[in-house]
Amino acid sequence: MVQHLSARCSQLPGDSYDTVAETDEEGGLSHRWRHPAPPSDGQRMAGSLRRIAMVGTALVLGVAAVYALRQTARSGLGESLLSAQQLMGIKAPQCLRDEEEFAGLCYMKCSLLTGGRAPFRVAASACCVNDNQFFCSLLQSQQAISNSLSVGGGAAIHNNPHAPGVGGICALVEEAYQGLCYPKCADLTDGKSAHRVGAFACCAGSRVECLNGKGTISTSPDFGGSVIPEAKDTGRSYKAINIMDARCDHDEDEFNGLCYTKCSELTYGKSTLRTGPGSCCNCGKGFFSGLCCMIPWNVVTDPSFTVGMSSNGEPSDPHPPGMQVKCSSEEEEFEGICYEKCSTLTKGQMPYRLSSVACCKFPGQAACHNLQNSVVNINLDKSQDLSNALPHAPYMRPETD
């Protein structure tokens, strides 16, 4: 006959079990097992508190780990890791001396663009007085916002942000074509076919004849051999020099290192003190203006206030002193993109751009339907040869250019 013996034991604080044993007829132990006893309300509460404590500890450790990684990247430990990579023969491309890396791309340093007023980059087109992104996004007084901040540094003429190691200019013995650098056709053909019209094609004749398909095209594998333009340092770039020596115009407000249209003009004289990229205050200037402008109803906020003034009086992006976001003097803007001038590409014969690949003799499109009055060619879809020759958005240039 099997007898059941039960007893309650506690293995861990708050965890109770019923111990059940079976004995045979001789009184010997046959089987033993344990069933968990139903938890009491107090035990349930204790278990919940333990789980909450574990989750809270995990969150604290996670935040601490992220902070530690961020500090490591800024400290000598990060440099030690980089040195270890170099010892192993791994050399990762780096941004240039006047650049900083943000989200995988190289930008000209905020400290240069804003004259040290807002040295920390927090977005492609935003710099901040401090490196705390939360407070920077919360307080407009800490911000400098403009598309003019989304630029690269170095020697590149088309100074758009770029990946580390690329985005520079072609060598003097090279020519740019569709974003790559090739040996010059003039050198490859002893001047006989001086105009590049393809990756492996050079054309004999005038530039206009080559665009019109009237030139003689030669193709050869030897005409290839392209390379990606390499980013190059220039010490203090012409942009940085211009910014350091310039001042905002008389009709502009300087705020955190950028030039904005005066608040007095934007608000018709009602709010004269700029307190942020998109905010103006009606307290006027004086010792107590800062306290006065902390009162919300004394401040007018409008995204349209984040605007600058170009040298010809037209609205533009806020800009560093002495600079403007625009195409170069050798380019023309068409539908928001900078191209090499049709007048230059066609030697003045077709000076009006119709599209990215078409130029016309007359400004009106009706006359350009006549093939005698227009030229259509993929090689018109280009910018200056000084960089990678790709059409691009307007970029930051000296005001005098």
C-alpha positions as CSV (number, residue, x, y, z in Angstrom):
1,M,0.0,0.0,0.0
2,V,1.3,3.4,-1.0
3,Q,1.0,6.2,1.5
4,H,1.2,9.9,0.6
5,L,3.2,12.3,2.8
6,S,3.0,16.0,2.2
7,A,5.1,18.9,3.6
8,R,5.7,22.5,2.7
9,C,9.1,23.8,2.3
10,S,10.6,27.1,1.1
11,Q,13.5,27.0,-1.4
12,L,13.8,30.7,-2.1
13,P,12.3,33.6,-0.3
14,G,8.8,34.0,-1.6
15,D,8.8,30.7,-3.4
16,S,6.9,27.8,-1.6
17,Y,6.5,24.3,-2.7
18,D,4.5,21.3,-1.5
19,T,6.7,18.2,-1.2
20,V,4.8,15.0,-1.9
21,A,6.3,11.6,-1.1
22,E,5.1,8.0,-1.7
23,T,6.1,5.1,0.5
24,D,5.6,1.4,-0.1
25,E,4.1,-1.2,2.3
26,E,7.4,-1.7,4.1
27,G,7.7,2.0,4.8
28,G,10.4,2.6,2.2
29,L,10.5,5.7,0.1
30,S,9.2,5.0,-3.4
31,H,8.9,8.4,-5.2
32,R,9.2,12.0,-4.3
33,W,8.3,15.1,-6.2
34,R,7.3,18.7,-5.5
35,H,4.4,20.8,-6.6
36,P,4.5,24.6,-6.5
37,A,2.0,26.0,-4.0
38,P,-0.3,28.7,-5.3
39,P,1.4,32.1,-4.5
40,S,-0.1,34.5,-2.1
41,D,-0.8,38.1,-2.9
42,G,2.4,39.2,-1.0
43,Q,4.5,36.7,-3.1
44,R,3.0,38.0,-6.3
45,M,3.8,41.6,-5.3
46,A,7.4,40.6,-4.4
47,G,7.8,38.9,-7.8
48,S,6.6,41.9,-9.6
49,L,8.9,44.2,-7.7
50,R,11.9,41.9,-8.6
51,R,11.0,42.0,-12.3
52,I,10.6,45.8,-12.2
53,A,14.0,46.1,-10.5
54,M,15.6,43.9,-13.1
55,V,14.2,45.9,-16.0
56,G,15.2,49.2,-14.4
57,T,18.7,47.9,-13.8
58,A,18.9,46.8,-17.4
59,L,17.8,50.2,-18.7
60,V,20.3,52.0,-16.5
61,L,23.1,49.7,-17.6
62,G,22.1,50.2,-21.3
63,V,22.1,54.0,-21.0
64,A,25.5,53.8,-19.2
65,A,26.9,51.6,-21.9
66,V,25.7,54.0,-24.7
67,Y,27.3,56.9,-22.8
68,A,30.5,54.9,-22.2
69,L,30.7,54.1,-26.0
70,R,30.2,57.7,-26.8
71,Q,32.9,58.8,-24.4
72,T,35.2,56.1,-25.7
73,A,34.8,57.4,-29.2
74,R,35.9,60.8,-28.0
75,S,38.7,59.6,-25.8
76,G,42.1,58.1,-26.2
77,L,40.5,54.6,-26.1
78,G,39.0,55.4,-29.5
79,E,42.3,56.5,-30.8
80,S,43.9,53.3,-29.4
81,L,41.3,51.2,-31.3
82,L,42.1,53.2,-34.4
83,S,45.9,52.6,-33.9
84,A,45.2,48.9,-33.5
85,Q,43.4,48.9,-36.8
86,Q,46.4,50.6,-38.4
87,L,48.8,48.1,-37.0
88,M,46.7,45.3,-38.6
89,G,47.0,47.1,-41.9
90,I,43.4,48.4,-41.9
91,K,43.4,52.1,-42.9
92,A,39.9,53.5,-43.1
93,P,39.3,56.7,-45.1
94,Q,39.1,59.8,-42.9
95,C,37.5,63.2,-43.3
96,L,39.8,66.1,-44.1
97,R,41.3,68.4,-41.6
98,D,38.7,71.1,-42.0
99,E,35.9,68.5,-41.9
100,E,33.9,66.5,-39.3
101,E,32.0,63.3,-39.9
102,F,28.3,63.1,-39.3
103,A,26.0,60.2,-40.2
104,G,28.7,58.7,-42.4
105,L,29.4,61.8,-44.4
106,C,32.1,64.5,-44.2
107,Y,31.0,68.1,-43.6
108,M,33.0,71.3,-43.1
109,K,33.4,71.8,-39.4
110,C,30.6,73.8,-37.7
111,S,33.4,75.6,-35.7
112,L,34.7,77.1,-39.0
113,L,31.3,77.8,-40.6
114,T,30.0,79.6,-37.5
115,G,33.2,81.3,-36.4
116,G,33.2,79.2,-33.2
117,R,29.7,80.4,-32.2
118,A,28.0,77.0,-32.7
119,P,30.7,74.4,-33.0
120,F,28.7,71.2,-32.5
121,R,27.0,69.6,-35.5
122,V,23.6,68.1,-34.7
123,A,22.2,67.6,-38.2
124,A,23.2,68.0,-41.8
125,S,22.0,71.6,-41.8
126,A,22.2,72.5,-38.1
127,C,24.9,73.4,-35.7
128,C,24.6,74.0,-32.0
129,V,26.1,76.0,-29.2
130,N,26.5,72.8,-27.1
131,D,26.7,69.1,-27.8
132,N,23.4,68.2,-26.1
133,Q,21.0,67.5,-28.9
134,F,18.0,67.5,-26.6
135,F,18.6,71.0,-25.2
136,C,19.6,72.2,-28.7
137,S,16.3,71.0,-30.2
138,L,14.4,72.5,-27.3
139,L,16.0,76.0,-27.2
140,Q,16.2,78.0,-30.4
141,S,18.8,80.3,-28.9
142,Q,21.2,77.4,-29.1
143,Q,20.8,76.7,-32.8
144,A,22.2,77.8,-36.1
145,I,20.1,76.4,-39.0
146,S,20.7,76.7,-42.7
147,N,21.2,74.6,-45.8
148,S,24.5,76.5,-46.2
149,L,25.9,74.4,-43.3
150,S,25.4,71.2,-45.4
151,V,28.7,71.6,-47.2
152,G,32.0,69.7,-47.5
153,G,35.5,71.1,-47.0
154,G,38.9,70.5,-48.6
155,A,39.9,71.5,-52.1
156,A,36.7,70.4,-53.9
157,I,35.0,73.2,-55.8
158,H,31.7,71.5,-55.7
159,N,31.9,71.2,-51.9
160,N,28.9,69.0,-51.2
161,P,29.1,66.6,-48.3
162,H,30.9,63.4,-49.3
163,A,31.9,60.0,-48.1
164,P,35.4,59.9,-46.4
165,G,38.2,59.7,-48.9
166,V,36.2,60.7,-52.0
167,G,34.6,63.9,-53.3
168,G,37.7,65.8,-54.4
169,I,39.1,67.2,-57.6
170,C,40.8,65.6,-60.6
171,A,44.5,65.9,-61.1
172,L,45.9,68.4,-63.5
173,V,46.6,65.6,-66.1
174,E,43.0,64.4,-65.8
175,E,39.6,65.5,-67.0
176,A,36.3,64.9,-65.2
177,Y,33.5,63.0,-67.0
178,Q,30.2,61.9,-65.3
179,G,31.7,62.0,-61.8
180,L,35.0,60.2,-62.6
181,C,38.5,61.3,-63.5
182,Y,40.0,60.1,-66.9
183,P,43.2,60.8,-68.7
184,K,42.8,63.8,-71.0
185,C,41.7,62.9,-74.5
186,A,43.9,65.7,-75.8
187,D,47.0,63.9,-74.3
188,L,45.8,60.4,-75.3
189,T,45.4,61.4,-79.0
190,D,48.1,64.0,-79.3
191,G,45.5,66.7,-79.6
192,K,43.7,65.1,-82.6
193,S,40.5,64.1,-80.6
194,A,40.5,66.5,-77.7
195,H,36.9,66.2,-76.5
196,R,35.7,63.4,-74.3
197,V,32.2,62.1,-75.3
198,G,32.2,58.8,-73.4
199,A,34.1,56.6,-71.0
200,F,36.1,55.1,-73.9
201,A,35.4,57.7,-76.6
202,C,37.1,60.9,-77.7
203,C,35.9,63.2,-80.5
204,A,37.8,65.2,-83.2
205,G,36.4,68.6,-84.2
206,S,35.1,71.6,-82.4
207,R,33.1,71.1,-79.1
208,V,29.9,72.1,-80.8
209,E,30.5,69.6,-83.7
210,C,31.0,66.9,-81.2
211,L,27.8,67.8,-79.4
212,N,25.9,67.9,-82.7
213,G,27.2,64.5,-83.7
214,K,29.2,66.0,-86.6
215,G,32.6,65.3,-85.1
216,T,34.7,62.2,-85.7
217,I,34.5,59.8,-82.7
218,S,37.3,57.4,-81.8
219,T,36.9,54.7,-79.3
220,S,39.6,52.6,-77.5
221,P,40.0,50.7,-74.3
222,D,43.1,52.9,-73.7
223,F,40.8,56.0,-73.4
224,G,39.3,54.6,-70.1
225,G,41.2,54.1,-66.9
226,S,38.9,56.2,-64.7
227,V,39.4,56.8,-61.0
228,I,37.2,58.4,-58.3
229,P,38.3,61.9,-57.4
230,E,40.2,61.8,-54.1
231,A,39.4,64.2,-51.4
232,K,42.4,66.6,-50.8
233,D,43.3,68.9,-47.9
234,T,44.1,72.5,-48.5
235,G,44.9,73.6,-45.0
236,R,42.5,76.4,-44.3
237,S,40.2,76.3,-47.3
238,Y,39.2,79.5,-49.2
239,K,35.8,79.1,-47.6
240,A,37.2,79.2,-44.1
241,I,39.4,82.2,-44.9
242,N,36.5,84.1,-46.4
243,I,34.3,83.3,-43.4
244,M,36.8,84.4,-40.8
245,D,37.4,87.8,-42.4
246,A,33.9,88.7,-43.4
247,R,30.9,90.3,-41.6
248,C,27.2,90.2,-42.1
249,D,25.7,93.0,-44.2
250,H,24.0,96.0,-42.7
251,D,20.6,94.6,-43.5
252,E,21.2,91.3,-41.8
253,D,21.2,90.0,-38.2
254,E,24.2,87.9,-37.1
255,F,23.0,85.0,-34.9
256,N,25.2,82.1,-33.7
257,G,27.7,82.7,-36.6
258,L,25.2,82.9,-39.5
259,C,23.6,85.9,-41.3
260,Y,19.8,86.2,-41.3
261,T,17.5,88.8,-42.7
262,K,16.9,91.4,-40.0
263,C,13.9,90.7,-37.7
264,S,12.9,94.4,-38.1
265,E,12.3,93.9,-41.8
266,L,10.6,90.5,-41.4
267,T,8.2,91.9,-38.8
268,Y,7.8,95.4,-40.2
269,G,9.5,96.9,-37.2
270,K,7.4,95.1,-34.5
271,S,10.1,92.7,-33.3
272,T,13.7,93.8,-33.7
273,L,15.7,91.3,-31.7
274,R,16.6,87.9,-33.1
275,T,16.4,85.2,-30.5
276,G,16.7,82.1,-32.7
277,P,16.9,81.0,-36.4
278,G,13.1,81.3,-36.6
279,S,12.1,83.6,-33.7
280,C,12.2,87.4,-33.1
281,C,11.5,89.3,-29.9
282,N,9.7,92.7,-29.5
283,C,11.6,93.7,-26.3
284,G,14.3,95.7,-28.0
285,K,17.9,95.8,-27.1
286,G,19.1,96.5,-23.6
287,F,20.3,95.1,-20.3
288,F,17.0,93.4,-19.5
289,S,16.2,92.3,-23.0
290,G,17.2,88.7,-22.3
291,L,14.8,88.4,-19.4
292,C,12.1,90.2,-21.3
293,C,12.4,87.8,-24.3
294,M,12.0,84.8,-22.0
295,I,8.3,85.7,-21.6
296,P,6.6,83.7,-24.4
297,W,4.2,86.4,-25.5
298,N,7.1,88.7,-26.3
299,V,8.5,86.3,-28.9
300,V,7.2,85.7,-32.4
301,T,8.1,82.4,-34.0
302,D,7.8,81.6,-37.6
303,P,9.7,79.2,-39.9
304,S,9.8,81.9,-42.6
305,F,12.1,83.9,-40.4
306,T,14.9,81.3,-41.1
307,V,16.0,83.2,-44.2
308,G,19.0,85.2,-45.4
309,M,19.5,87.9,-47.9
310,S,21.6,87.5,-51.1
311,S,24.0,90.2,-52.4
312,N,21.4,91.3,-55.0
313,G,18.6,91.6,-52.3
314,E,16.9,88.3,-53.1
315,P,15.9,85.9,-50.3
316,S,18.4,83.1,-49.7
317,D,19.4,80.6,-47.1
318,P,21.0,82.0,-44.0
319,H,24.7,82.0,-44.7
320,P,28.1,82.4,-43.0
321,P,29.5,85.9,-43.4
322,G,30.9,86.6,-46.9
323,M,29.4,83.5,-48.4
324,Q,26.2,82.6,-50.3
325,V,24.6,79.3,-51.5
326,K,24.5,79.6,-55.3
327,C,25.9,78.3,-58.5
328,S,29.4,79.5,-59.5
329,S,29.8,82.3,-62.0
330,E,30.7,79.7,-64.7
331,E,27.4,77.9,-64.2
332,E,23.7,78.5,-64.7
333,E,20.9,77.3,-62.5
334,F,18.1,75.3,-64.1
335,E,15.2,73.9,-62.1
336,G,17.3,74.1,-58.9
337,I,20.4,72.4,-60.3
338,C,23.7,73.9,-61.4
339,Y,25.0,73.1,-64.9
340,E,27.8,74.5,-67.0
341,K,26.5,77.3,-69.1
342,C,25.1,76.4,-72.5
343,S,26.8,79.5,-73.8
344,T,30.2,78.0,-72.8
345,L,29.4,74.5,-73.9
346,T,28.3,75.6,-77.4
347,K,30.7,78.5,-77.9
348,G,27.8,81.0,-77.8
349,Q,25.8,79.3,-80.5
350,M,23.1,77.8,-78.3
351,P,23.1,79.9,-75.1
352,Y,19.7,79.0,-73.6
353,R,19.2,75.9,-71.6
354,L,16.0,73.9,-72.3
355,S,16.6,70.9,-70.2
356,S,19.5,69.0,-68.6
357,V,20.5,67.7,-72.0
358,A,19.3,70.4,-74.4
359,C,20.4,74.0,-75.4
360,C,18.7,76.4,-77.8
361,K,19.6,79.4,-79.9
362,F,16.6,81.3,-78.7
363,P,14.9,81.8,-75.3
364,G,11.4,80.7,-76.4
365,Q,10.7,77.0,-76.6
366,A,8.6,77.3,-79.8
367,A,11.5,78.2,-81.9
368,C,13.6,75.4,-80.4
369,H,11.4,72.7,-81.8
370,N,13.4,73.3,-85.1
371,L,16.4,71.0,-84.9
372,Q,18.5,73.7,-86.6
373,N,18.0,75.9,-83.5
374,S,18.8,73.4,-80.8
375,V,21.2,70.7,-79.7
376,V,20.4,67.7,-77.7
377,N,23.2,65.6,-76.2
378,I,23.9,63.7,-72.9
379,N,27.2,65.6,-72.6
380,L,25.3,68.8,-71.9
381,D,24.2,67.2,-68.6
382,K,27.3,68.4,-66.8
383,S,28.7,71.1,-64.5
384,Q,32.2,72.6,-64.4
385,D,35.2,70.4,-65.0
386,L,36.9,71.8,-61.9
387,S,35.5,69.0,-59.7
388,N,33.7,65.8,-60.8
389,A,31.6,67.5,-63.6
390,L,28.3,66.2,-62.2
391,P,25.3,68.6,-62.0
392,H,24.7,69.5,-58.4
393,A,22.6,71.6,-56.1
394,P,23.8,75.2,-55.5
395,Y,26.7,75.2,-53.0
396,M,28.4,77.7,-50.8
397,R,30.5,80.2,-52.7
398,P,32.1,83.6,-51.9
399,E,29.6,86.4,-52.4
400,T,32.1,88.0,-54.9
401,D,32.2,84.9,-57.1
